[in-house]
Amino acid sequence: MNRAMRFLKSYTYIKPFNLFILYSFAVDKKMELLIDHKHFYIDDMRKANNNRKSKGADKKEIVIVDVGQDEKITMYSAFENILLEIENSYMAYSDSLEPYLKYISDLQSINTIQAILIALFVEGNSDGSSVTISDLARFMDCPKVRVMKFHEDIDDLVKRKFLRKVRRKYGKESLGYVVPEDVLNAFKNDSRFVAKSLAAKDSIQFFQMFFDLTHQRKEEEIDTEMLKEEFEQLLEANGNLRYVKNLERLNLPDNSKLIVTQMARHLVLNHHESIPSESLVFLFDDRHEAFNEIHNLEEDSHILLKKHIVEYAGKEGLLNRSTFKLTATAREKLLKGFTLPKRETPSEAIKANSIVQKDLFFNEEVGRQIEDLSELLDVEKLTAIQTRLKEHGRRTGFACLFYGAPGTGKTESVFQLAHKTGRDIMQVDMSEIKSKWVGESEQNIKAVFDNYRALCKTCDRTPILLFNEADAILGTRMGQASQAVDKMENTVQNIILQEMEMLDGIMIATTNLEQSLDSAFERRFIYKVRFDRPGIEQRQKIWLSMLPTLSDDMALQLASSYDFSGGQIENIVRKCDVESILYGESSVDADKILRFCQEETILKNNSSRIGFV
């Protein structure tokens, strides 16, 4: 600055930003400044300034002294000169600012108006506050609409990262602007600001950058509109990444892309497979928008649920309507190649090596069918068969139905097949699948198949999906269902039928009520094994297998006298075990076994009925 301005600054009791105004009006009114003698007519200048305010003279253009040849311009010296002239100027300035504006414009590749705006924002941010349009208007003593005329310049500065929009938590005007720290550092070093590239070096960095955005939103530094804008820029800059490509292929609304990426980010960076609604709701600052998104997710009406991208999280196939996770299909499409935690699998998944080997005794026909299935489920043979089926365009899944009277070994046969072929079992309890809430039963059954597909990916060998005692879901569908319960039953059955069509694994269902089997299910079970009650020969072998202390004659006598199923014989043997533990092995004799047999037949022989008349 020239000597006059430096002299004025030595009078610290004068407001800094009024120094230039005082000097300008001194020159304008031909008032004498005795710089060499270090005195001037302060009182006259104050009067002049007051007269100027009262007459509205602040609207006229201000004149300043040209910069000296020996003075080096810097970003901050340029800001200082601009601010001294622009304050209370009605956004007017003289040609004498040209060297400062040109310096900023050339160095930062921005236009003149943007250079002035940057100076104003830097000054306004000096105390850590954001700057609003109203703040700029007050500084320049002009209407807000005059500043609003430059919204395109401000928006361009935001787009080029010279400014960042923020939301004030308090005050009438919520939208403000701040100059980011990296921009200020460039200005301090008198260097060109180059915005940090949004192009991530890899997918991990992409999710880290997304986290930075969501953190700003959580701290209410930006609103949802800003979040969406910057997220869209992040996607555009990283269109080469597999995740971004596959996300765009899903053709989702903006809000849904935000939700999916938030869930993916939690999974990739934090290894959190499921996240609660609280980790999603903050993304949306509008309460109605937030309510709609979460409500639709919880009520199974959201597009992400309909497209099977997101599902309810929970264990054992049961729902938690306020916790969500990406489906196995979505993980495969979006996050293939990432090191992810194993999907939570149902706790009832039974390991093959935990199953105790047992001898089973069937008639010749059932024995042959079970042996065929055992051969089919051999690892190498099943792989070869599925490959051949796929080549011929046929379904590769195997669905089997074991049906027959209770206690005939249906369930145990599944367990022994699993033990022999080294396959785990995911057992489904239909009583836990059904829910009183509308839509939950349907979603629960979908979760079962999703969990099964996930389990398949974590096992070396394809596991067996076991629907034990599946009478409730295999029965004939209601043709004209009018009651909500009937409609729900039909929907659940339709879902199972569709899943069986797409099955790429092994499913076995057991039932005691084959006569009510819906014909659509009958067509989809490629293997159907009927388990009859064992004959005398099979019963004798079962007795000897379970009670090795029996003589052949005693075992034959029991087999001939009592038409027991294998399950009933097992009940009697368990009673014998309990008796021997309590009273010693000598307490279990032929008479005691016969007594247990009589007790086992009490329900069959007792014709009296219990219930209402």
C-alpha positions as CSV (number, residue, x, y, z in Angstrom):
1,M,0.0,0.0,0.0
2,N,1.0,3.6,-0.4
3,R,2.5,5.6,2.5
4,A,-0.8,7.4,3.2
5,M,-2.6,4.1,3.9
6,R,0.2,2.8,6.1
7,F,0.0,6.0,8.1
8,L,-3.7,5.7,8.5
9,K,-3.3,2.2,9.8
10,S,-1.0,3.4,12.5
11,Y,-4.0,5.0,14.2
12,T,-5.3,1.8,15.8
13,Y,-8.4,3.4,17.3
14,I,-9.8,3.7,13.8
15,K,-11.9,0.7,12.6
16,P,-9.6,-1.3,10.1
17,F,-12.1,-1.5,7.3
18,N,-13.0,2.2,7.6
19,L,-9.4,3.3,7.1
20,F,-9.6,3.0,3.4
21,I,-13.0,4.8,3.3
22,L,-11.6,7.7,5.4
23,Y,-8.6,8.0,3.1
24,S,-10.7,7.8,-0.1
25,F,-13.0,10.5,1.0
26,A,-10.1,12.7,2.1
27,V,-8.7,12.5,-1.4
28,D,-12.2,12.9,-3.0
29,K,-12.8,16.1,-1.1
30,K,-9.3,17.5,-1.7
31,M,-8.6,17.5,2.1
32,E,-5.0,18.0,3.1
33,L,-3.0,15.0,4.3
34,L,0.3,15.9,5.9
35,I,1.9,12.4,5.7
36,D,5.4,13.6,6.3
37,H,4.4,15.4,9.5
38,K,2.3,12.4,10.5
39,H,-0.9,14.4,11.2
40,F,-4.1,14.9,9.3
41,Y,-7.6,16.3,9.9
42,I,-9.3,13.3,11.5
43,D,-12.2,15.3,12.7
44,D,-12.9,16.7,9.2
45,M,-12.7,13.2,7.7
46,R,-15.1,11.8,10.3
47,K,-17.5,14.6,9.5
48,A,-17.1,13.9,5.8
49,N,-17.9,10.2,6.4
50,N,-21.0,11.0,8.4
51,N,-22.2,13.4,5.8
52,R,-21.6,10.7,3.2
53,K,-23.8,8.2,5.0
54,S,-26.6,10.7,5.6
55,K,-26.7,11.7,1.9
56,G,-26.4,8.2,0.6
57,A,-23.1,9.0,-1.0
58,D,-21.9,5.5,-0.3
59,K,-23.4,4.4,-3.6
60,K,-20.8,6.2,-5.7
61,E,-17.6,4.6,-7.0
62,I,-14.5,4.9,-4.8
63,V,-11.1,5.9,-5.9
64,I,-7.9,4.4,-4.6
65,V,-4.2,5.0,-5.2
66,D,-2.4,2.8,-7.7
67,V,-0.1,0.1,-6.4
68,G,3.5,1.0,-6.3
69,Q,6.0,-0.5,-8.7
70,D,8.1,-1.9,-5.8
71,E,5.2,-3.6,-4.0
72,K,4.8,-7.4,-4.6
73,I,1.2,-8.6,-4.8
74,T,0.2,-11.8,-2.9
75,M,-3.1,-13.5,-2.5
76,Y,-3.7,-12.0,0.9
77,S,-2.5,-8.5,0.0
78,A,-4.8,-8.6,-3.0
79,F,-7.7,-9.7,-0.7
80,E,-6.9,-6.8,1.7
81,N,-7.1,-4.2,-1.1
82,I,-10.2,-5.7,-2.5
83,L,-11.9,-5.7,0.9
84,L,-10.9,-2.1,1.7
85,E,-12.6,-0.9,-1.4
86,I,-15.6,-3.3,-1.6
87,E,-16.8,-2.7,2.0
88,N,-20.0,-0.5,1.9
89,S,-19.4,-0.1,-1.8
90,Y,-22.7,-1.4,-3.2
91,M,-20.5,-3.9,-5.2
92,A,-18.8,-1.1,-7.1
93,Y,-15.1,-0.8,-7.6
94,S,-12.6,1.3,-9.5
95,D,-9.9,0.4,-12.1
96,S,-7.2,0.7,-9.5
97,L,-8.2,-2.8,-8.3
98,E,-7.3,-4.3,-11.6
99,P,-3.8,-5.5,-10.7
100,Y,-5.1,-7.3,-7.6
101,L,-8.1,-8.8,-9.4
102,K,-5.9,-9.8,-12.3
103,Y,-3.4,-11.5,-10.0
104,I,-6.1,-13.6,-8.3
105,S,-7.9,-14.4,-11.6
106,D,-4.8,-15.5,-13.4
107,L,-3.4,-17.5,-10.6
108,Q,-6.6,-19.3,-9.7
109,S,-8.2,-19.3,-13.2
110,I,-11.4,-17.6,-12.1
111,N,-13.2,-14.5,-13.3
112,T,-13.1,-11.0,-11.7
113,I,-16.4,-11.4,-9.9
114,Q,-15.3,-14.7,-8.4
115,A,-12.0,-13.1,-7.3
116,I,-14.0,-10.5,-5.3
117,L,-16.3,-13.2,-3.9
118,I,-13.4,-15.3,-2.8
119,A,-12.0,-12.4,-0.9
120,L,-15.3,-11.8,0.8
121,F,-15.7,-15.5,1.8
122,V,-12.1,-15.7,3.1
123,E,-12.7,-12.6,5.3
124,G,-16.1,-13.9,6.5
125,N,-14.6,-17.3,7.4
126,S,-11.8,-15.8,9.4
127,D,-13.6,-16.4,12.7
128,G,-14.6,-19.9,11.8
129,S,-18.2,-19.0,10.7
130,S,-19.9,-19.8,7.5
131,V,-20.9,-16.9,5.2
132,T,-24.4,-16.4,3.9
133,I,-25.7,-14.2,1.1
134,S,-27.0,-11.8,3.8
135,D,-23.6,-11.5,5.3
136,L,-22.1,-10.5,1.9
137,A,-24.9,-8.0,1.3
138,R,-24.4,-6.4,4.7
139,F,-20.6,-6.1,4.1
140,M,-21.1,-4.3,0.8
141,D,-24.2,-2.4,2.0
142,C,-26.4,-3.5,-0.8
143,P,-29.6,-5.5,-1.2
144,K,-29.4,-9.3,-1.1
145,V,-30.8,-9.6,-4.6
146,R,-27.7,-7.7,-5.9
147,V,-25.5,-10.5,-4.5
148,M,-27.9,-13.2,-5.7
149,K,-27.3,-12.0,-9.2
150,F,-23.9,-13.7,-8.9
151,H,-25.3,-17.2,-7.9
152,E,-23.9,-18.8,-11.0
153,D,-20.4,-17.6,-10.1
154,I,-20.9,-18.9,-6.5
155,D,-22.2,-22.2,-7.8
156,D,-19.2,-22.5,-10.1
157,L,-16.8,-21.9,-7.1
158,V,-18.6,-24.6,-5.2
159,K,-18.4,-27.0,-8.1
160,R,-14.6,-26.3,-8.4
161,K,-14.2,-26.9,-4.7
162,F,-13.2,-23.3,-3.8
163,L,-16.2,-23.2,-1.6
164,R,-18.3,-25.7,0.2
165,K,-21.9,-25.4,1.1
166,V,-22.8,-25.9,4.7
167,R,-26.0,-25.7,6.8
168,R,-26.1,-23.6,9.9
169,K,-27.8,-25.2,12.8
170,Y,-29.0,-21.9,14.1
171,G,-30.1,-18.6,12.6
172,K,-32.8,-17.6,10.1
173,E,-30.7,-18.3,7.0
174,S,-29.4,-21.8,7.1
175,L,-27.4,-22.0,3.9
176,G,-23.8,-20.8,4.1
177,Y,-20.4,-21.2,2.5
178,V,-17.0,-21.9,3.8
179,V,-13.6,-21.9,2.2
180,P,-12.0,-25.4,2.7
181,E,-8.7,-25.7,4.5
182,D,-6.8,-27.0,1.5
183,V,-8.0,-23.9,-0.5
184,L,-6.7,-21.5,2.3
185,N,-3.4,-23.3,2.4
186,A,-3.0,-22.8,-1.3
187,F,-3.8,-19.0,-0.9
188,K,-1.2,-18.7,2.0
189,N,1.4,-20.2,-0.2
190,D,0.4,-18.0,-3.2
191,S,-0.1,-21.1,-5.3
192,R,-2.8,-22.3,-7.6
193,F,-5.5,-24.3,-5.9
194,V,-6.0,-27.6,-7.6
195,A,-9.1,-29.5,-6.3
196,K,-8.3,-33.0,-5.0
197,S,-9.4,-35.5,-7.6
198,L,-12.6,-37.4,-6.9
199,A,-11.2,-40.3,-8.9
200,A,-10.3,-43.0,-6.3
201,K,-7.3,-45.1,-6.8
202,D,-9.3,-48.2,-5.8
203,S,-12.7,-49.2,-4.4
204,I,-11.5,-49.0,-0.8
205,Q,-10.6,-45.3,-1.3
206,F,-14.0,-44.8,-3.0
207,F,-15.8,-46.0,0.1
208,Q,-13.5,-43.9,2.3
209,M,-14.4,-40.8,0.3
210,F,-18.1,-41.7,0.6
211,F,-17.7,-42.0,4.3
212,D,-16.3,-38.5,4.5
213,L,-19.4,-37.2,2.7
214,T,-21.8,-39.1,5.0
215,H,-19.8,-37.9,8.1
216,Q,-20.3,-34.3,6.9
217,R,-24.0,-35.0,6.6
218,K,-24.2,-36.7,10.1
219,E,-22.5,-33.6,11.6
220,E,-25.1,-31.5,9.7
221,E,-22.4,-29.6,7.8
222,I,-24.2,-30.4,4.6
223,D,-27.8,-31.2,3.8
224,T,-29.2,-34.1,1.8
225,E,-29.3,-32.1,-1.4
226,M,-25.6,-31.3,-1.1
227,L,-24.9,-34.9,-0.2
228,K,-26.7,-36.1,-3.3
229,E,-24.8,-33.6,-5.5
230,E,-21.4,-34.6,-4.2
231,F,-22.3,-38.3,-4.3
232,E,-23.3,-38.0,-7.9
233,Q,-20.0,-36.3,-8.7
234,L,-18.1,-39.0,-6.8
235,L,-19.9,-41.7,-8.9
236,E,-19.2,-39.8,-12.2
237,A,-15.5,-39.6,-11.3
238,N,-15.3,-43.3,-10.6
239,G,-17.3,-44.8,-13.4
240,N,-14.5,-47.3,-14.1
241,L,-14.9,-49.0,-10.7
242,R,-16.8,-52.3,-10.7
243,Y,-19.0,-51.3,-7.8
244,V,-20.1,-48.0,-9.5
245,K,-20.7,-49.8,-12.8
246,N,-22.9,-52.4,-11.3
247,L,-24.7,-49.9,-9.1
248,E,-25.6,-47.8,-12.1
249,R,-26.8,-50.9,-13.9
250,L,-29.4,-51.4,-11.1
251,N,-31.1,-48.2,-12.3
252,L,-32.1,-47.1,-8.8
253,P,-33.5,-43.7,-7.6
254,D,-30.9,-41.4,-6.0
255,N,-32.1,-42.2,-2.4
256,S,-31.8,-45.9,-3.0
257,K,-28.3,-45.6,-4.4
258,L,-27.4,-43.7,-1.2
259,I,-28.8,-46.4,1.0
260,V,-27.1,-49.3,-0.9
261,T,-23.8,-47.5,-0.9
262,Q,-24.1,-46.8,2.8
263,M,-24.7,-50.5,3.5
264,A,-21.9,-51.5,1.2
265,R,-19.6,-49.0,2.9
266,H,-20.4,-50.5,6.3
267,L,-19.7,-54.0,5.0
268,V,-16.4,-53.2,3.2
269,L,-14.8,-50.8,5.7
270,N,-16.3,-51.9,9.0
271,H,-17.3,-55.5,8.2
272,H,-20.8,-54.8,9.6
273,E,-23.1,-57.0,7.6
274,S,-26.3,-55.6,9.0
275,I,-27.1,-52.1,9.9
276,P,-30.0,-50.6,11.9
277,S,-32.3,-48.0,10.5
278,E,-30.6,-45.3,12.6
279,S,-27.5,-45.7,10.3
280,L,-29.7,-44.7,7.3
281,V,-32.2,-42.2,8.6
282,F,-29.6,-39.4,9.1
283,L,-28.9,-39.4,5.4
284,F,-32.2,-37.5,4.9
285,D,-32.7,-34.1,6.5
286,D,-36.3,-33.8,5.5
287,R,-38.3,-35.7,8.2
288,H,-41.0,-36.8,5.7
289,E,-38.4,-38.1,3.2
290,A,-36.6,-40.0,6.0
291,F,-39.9,-41.4,7.3
292,N,-41.0,-42.6,3.8
293,E,-37.6,-44.3,3.1
294,I,-37.5,-46.2,6.5
295,H,-41.2,-46.9,6.5
296,N,-41.1,-48.5,3.1
297,L,-38.1,-50.6,4.1
298,E,-39.8,-51.8,7.3
299,E,-43.1,-52.5,5.5
300,D,-41.5,-54.5,2.6
301,S,-42.6,-52.0,0.0
302,H,-39.3,-50.4,-0.8
303,I,-37.8,-50.9,-4.3
304,L,-34.7,-52.3,-2.8
305,L,-36.7,-55.2,-1.2
306,K,-38.7,-55.7,-4.3
307,K,-35.6,-56.0,-6.4
308,H,-34.0,-58.4,-3.8
309,I,-31.1,-56.0,-3.3
310,V,-31.7,-55.5,0.4
311,E,-33.3,-57.9,2.9
312,Y,-34.2,-57.9,6.6
313,A,-31.4,-59.0,8.8
314,G,-31.8,-61.5,11.6
315,K,-30.8,-65.0,12.7
316,E,-32.4,-68.3,12.1
317,G,-34.4,-66.9,9.3
318,L,-36.4,-64.6,11.5
319,L,-36.9,-61.0,10.9
320,N,-35.8,-57.8,12.5
321,R,-37.8,-55.2,10.6
322,S,-35.5,-52.4,11.7
323,T,-32.2,-54.0,10.6
324,F,-31.1,-54.5,7.0
325,K,-28.4,-56.1,5.0
326,L,-27.5,-56.7,1.4
327,T,-28.7,-59.9,-0.1
328,A,-26.3,-62.6,-1.2
329,T,-27.1,-61.7,-4.8
330,A,-26.4,-58.0,-4.2
331,R,-23.1,-58.9,-2.5
332,E,-22.1,-61.0,-5.5
333,K,-23.0,-58.4,-8.0
334,L,-21.7,-55.3,-6.3
335,L,-18.9,-56.4,-4.0
336,K,-17.3,-59.4,-5.8
337,G,-13.6,-59.4,-5.1
338,F,-13.8,-57.6,-1.7
339,T,-12.6,-59.3,1.4
340,L,-15.9,-59.5,3.3
341,P,-17.0,-61.2,6.5
342,K,-18.9,-64.4,6.0
343,R,-22.6,-63.9,5.9
344,E,-24.5,-64.7,9.1
345,T,-25.9,-68.2,8.6
346,P,-28.7,-69.8,10.5
347,S,-27.7,-71.3,13.8
348,E,-29.5,-74.5,13.0
349,A,-27.0,-75.3,10.3
350,I,-25.9,-78.8,11.4
351,K,-22.4,-79.8,10.6
352,A,-22.0,-83.2,8.8
353,N,-19.3,-84.3,11.2
354,S,-21.5,-83.7,14.2
355,I,-24.1,-86.3,13.0
356,V,-23.9,-89.7,14.7
357,Q,-23.8,-92.6,12.3
358,K,-26.7,-95.0,12.7
359,D,-27.8,-98.1,10.9
360,L,-31.2,-97.8,9.2
361,F,-33.3,-100.7,8.1
362,F,-35.7,-100.4,5.1
363,N,-37.5,-102.7,2.8
364,E,-35.8,-103.5,-0.4
365,E,-37.4,-100.7,-2.5
366,V,-36.8,-97.9,0.0
367,G,-33.2,-99.2,0.6
368,R,-32.5,-99.0,-3.1
369,Q,-33.8,-95.5,-3.5
370,I,-31.8,-94.2,-0.5
371,E,-28.7,-95.8,-1.9
372,D,-29.3,-94.1,-5.3
373,L,-29.6,-90.8,-3.5
374,S,-26.4,-91.4,-1.7
375,E,-24.6,-92.1,-5.0
376,L,-26.2,-88.9,-6.5
377,L,-25.0,-86.8,-3.6
378,D,-21.4,-87.9,-3.9
379,V,-19.4,-84.7,-4.6
380,E,-17.8,-85.7,-7.9
381,K,-20.9,-87.3,-9.3
382,L,-23.2,-84.4,-8.3
383,T,-20.8,-81.9,-9.9
384,A,-20.6,-83.9,-13.1
385,I,-24.4,-84.4,-13.3
386,Q,-25.1,-80.7,-12.7
387,T,-22.6,-79.7,-15.4
388,R,-24.3,-82.0,-17.9
389,L,-27.7,-80.7,-17.0
390,K,-26.5,-77.1,-17.4
391,E,-25.1,-77.9,-20.8
392,H,-28.6,-79.2,-21.8
393,G,-30.3,-76.0,-20.4
394,R,-32.0,-77.9,-17.6
395,R,-32.4,-77.1,-13.9
396,T,-29.5,-78.1,-11.8
397,G,-31.1,-78.3,-8.4
398,F,-32.4,-81.5,-6.8
399,A,-35.6,-81.5,-4.7
400,C,-36.6,-84.7,-2.9
401,L,-39.7,-85.6,-1.0
402,F,-39.6,-88.2,1.8
403,Y,-43.2,-89.1,2.7
404,G,-44.9,-91.7,4.8
405,A,-46.2,-92.6,8.3
406,P,-44.6,-91.0,11.4
407,G,-41.6,-92.7,12.9
408,T,-40.6,-94.5,9.7
409,G,-37.1,-92.9,9.4
410,K,-37.7,-90.0,7.0
411,T,-35.8,-87.4,9.0
412,E,-33.1,-89.7,10.2
413,S,-32.5,-90.8,6.6
414,V,-31.8,-87.2,5.6
415,F,-29.3,-86.9,8.5
416,Q,-27.5,-90.2,7.5
417,L,-27.3,-89.1,3.9
418,A,-25.7,-85.8,5.1
419,H,-23.3,-87.7,7.3
420,K,-22.3,-90.2,4.5
421,T,-21.8,-87.5,1.8
422,G,-20.2,-84.9,4.1
423,R,-22.9,-82.3,3.7
424,D,-24.1,-79.8,6.3
425,I,-27.9,-79.5,6.9
426,M,-29.8,-76.2,7.1
427,Q,-33.0,-77.3,8.9
428,V,-36.1,-75.1,8.6
429,D,-38.7,-75.0,11.4
430,M,-41.9,-73.9,9.8
431,S,-43.4,-72.9,13.1
432,E,-40.8,-70.1,13.4
433,I,-41.3,-69.0,9.8
434,K,-45.0,-68.3,10.1
435,S,-45.9,-64.9,11.6
436,K,-49.1,-63.1,12.7
437,W,-47.8,-60.0,10.9
438,V,-49.0,-59.5,7.4
439,G,-46.1,-60.0,5.0
440,E,-43.6,-61.4,7.5
441,S,-44.3,-65.0,6.7
442,E,-43.6,-64.3,3.1
443,Q,-40.4,-62.4,3.9
444,N,-39.3,-65.1,6.3
445,I,-39.5,-67.8,3.7
446,K,-37.6,-65.6,1.2
447,A,-35.0,-65.1,3.9
448,V,-34.7,-68.9,4.3
449,F,-33.7,-69.4,0.6
450,D,-31.4,-66.3,0.8
451,N,-29.7,-67.8,3.8
452,Y,-29.4,-71.1,2.1
453,R,-27.7,-69.6,-0.9
454,A,-25.4,-67.7,1.4
455,L,-24.6,-71.0,3.2
456,C,-23.8,-72.6,-0.1
457,K,-21.1,-70.0,-0.7
458,T,-19.5,-70.7,2.6
459,C,-19.4,-74.5,2.4
460,D,-17.0,-76.7,0.5
461,R,-19.9,-78.9,-0.4
462,T,-23.4,-77.9,-1.2
463,P,-25.5,-78.3,2.0
464,I,-28.9,-79.8,2.3
465,L,-31.9,-77.6,2.8
466,L,-34.3,-79.6,5.0
467,F,-38.0,-78.7,5.4
468,N,-38.9,-81.1,8.1
469,E,-42.6,-81.9,8.7
470,A,-43.5,-79.6,5.9
471,D,-47.2,-80.6,5.8
472,A,-48.3,-77.0,6.3
473,I,-46.6,-75.7,3.2
474,L,-47.0,-78.6,0.8
475,G,-50.8,-78.9,1.0
476,T,-53.3,-78.0,-1.7
477,R,-53.5,-74.2,-2.3
478,M,-56.8,-72.4,-1.9
479,G,-58.3,-71.6,-5.3
480,Q,-60.4,-68.6,-4.2
481,A,-58.7,-67.5,-1.0
482,S,-60.6,-64.7,0.7
483,Q,-59.3,-64.8,4.2
484,A,-55.9,-63.1,5.0
485,V,-54.5,-66.3,6.5
486,D,-55.4,-68.3,3.3
487,K,-53.9,-65.6,1.1
488,M,-50.7,-65.7,3.2
489,E,-50.5,-69.5,2.9
490,N,-51.0,-69.3,-0.9
491,T,-48.3,-66.6,-1.2
492,V,-45.8,-68.6,0.9
493,Q,-46.4,-71.7,-1.3
494,N,-46.0,-69.7,-4.4
495,I,-42.7,-68.3,-3.2
496,I,-41.5,-71.8,-2.4
497,L,-42.5,-73.0,-5.8
498,Q,-40.6,-70.2,-7.5
499,E,-37.6,-70.8,-5.4
500,M,-37.7,-74.5,-6.3
501,E,-37.7,-73.6,-9.9
502,M,-34.5,-71.6,-9.4
503,L,-32.9,-74.0,-6.9
504,D,-29.2,-74.6,-7.5
505,G,-28.7,-76.9,-4.5
506,I,-30.3,-79.8,-2.6
507,M,-33.7,-79.6,-1.0
508,I,-35.4,-82.4,0.9
509,A,-38.9,-82.1,2.4
510,T,-40.5,-84.6,4.7
511,T,-44.3,-85.0,5.3
512,N,-46.7,-87.4,6.9
513,L,-49.7,-86.2,4.8
514,E,-48.8,-87.0,1.2
515,Q,-52.4,-87.3,0.3
516,S,-52.9,-83.6,0.6
517,L,-49.8,-82.8,-1.5
518,D,-50.4,-80.0,-4.0
519,S,-49.8,-81.2,-7.6
520,A,-47.5,-78.2,-8.3
521,F,-45.2,-79.4,-5.6
522,E,-45.4,-83.0,-6.7
523,R,-44.1,-82.0,-10.2
524,R,-41.2,-80.2,-8.7
525,F,-39.8,-83.0,-6.6
526,I,-37.6,-85.1,-8.9
527,Y,-37.2,-87.9,-6.3
528,K,-40.1,-89.1,-4.2
529,V,-39.4,-91.8,-1.6
530,R,-42.3,-93.5,0.3
531,F,-41.4,-94.7,3.8
532,D,-43.7,-97.6,4.8
533,R,-43.9,-99.0,8.3
534,P,-41.2,-101.7,8.7
535,G,-42.1,-105.3,8.3
536,I,-41.3,-108.1,10.8
537,E,-37.8,-108.6,9.4
538,Q,-36.9,-104.9,9.5
539,R,-38.3,-104.6,13.0
540,Q,-36.3,-107.5,14.3
541,K,-33.1,-105.8,12.9
542,I,-34.1,-102.5,14.5
543,W,-34.5,-104.2,17.9
544,L,-31.2,-105.9,17.7
545,S,-29.5,-102.8,16.5
546,M,-30.8,-100.6,19.3
547,L,-30.7,-103.3,22.0
548,P,-27.7,-105.6,21.3
549,T,-28.3,-107.5,24.5
550,L,-31.5,-109.0,23.1
551,S,-31.4,-112.6,21.8
552,D,-32.5,-113.2,18.2
553,D,-35.6,-115.0,19.5
554,M,-36.6,-112.2,21.8
555,A,-36.1,-109.7,19.1
556,L,-38.2,-111.8,16.7
557,Q,-40.9,-112.1,19.4
558,L,-41.1,-108.4,19.9
559,A,-41.1,-107.7,16.1
560,S,-43.9,-110.2,15.6
561,S,-46.0,-109.0,18.5
562,Y,-45.8,-105.3,18.1
563,D,-46.3,-103.4,14.8
564,F,-44.0,-100.6,15.9
565,S,-42.3,-98.0,13.7
566,G,-38.6,-97.4,14.1
567,G,-39.5,-94.2,16.2
568,Q,-41.6,-96.2,18.6
569,I,-38.9,-98.8,19.1
570,E,-36.5,-96.0,19.8
571,N,-38.8,-94.6,22.5
572,I,-38.8,-98.0,24.2
573,V,-35.1,-98.4,24.0
574,R,-34.6,-94.9,25.6
575,K,-36.8,-96.0,28.5
576,C,-34.6,-99.0,29.0
577,D,-31.5,-96.8,29.0
578,V,-33.1,-94.5,31.7
579,E,-34.1,-97.6,33.7
580,S,-30.6,-99.0,33.6
581,I,-29.1,-95.7,34.6
582,L,-31.4,-95.4,37.6
583,Y,-31.6,-98.9,38.9
584,G,-28.7,-100.8,37.1
585,E,-28.6,-102.9,34.0
586,S,-30.0,-106.0,35.7
587,S,-33.3,-104.1,36.2
588,V,-34.0,-104.2,32.4
589,D,-35.3,-107.7,31.7
590,A,-37.7,-109.3,29.3
591,D,-40.7,-108.5,31.5
592,K,-39.7,-104.8,31.8
593,I,-39.3,-104.5,28.0
594,L,-42.7,-106.1,27.4
595,R,-44.2,-103.6,29.9
596,F,-42.7,-100.7,28.0
597,C,-44.1,-102.1,24.8
598,Q,-47.6,-102.2,26.3
599,E,-47.2,-98.6,27.5
600,E,-46.2,-97.6,24.0
601,T,-49.4,-99.0,22.6
602,I,-51.7,-97.4,25.1
603,L,-52.8,-94.6,22.8
604,K,-53.5,-97.0,19.9
605,N,-55.6,-99.4,22.1
606,N,-57.4,-96.7,24.1
607,S,-60.4,-95.7,22.0
608,S,-61.7,-93.1,24.4
609,R,-61.5,-89.5,23.1
610,I,-60.4,-86.4,24.9
611,G,-62.1,-83.1,24.0
612,F,-65.3,-81.2,23.8
613,V,-68.6,-83.1,23.2
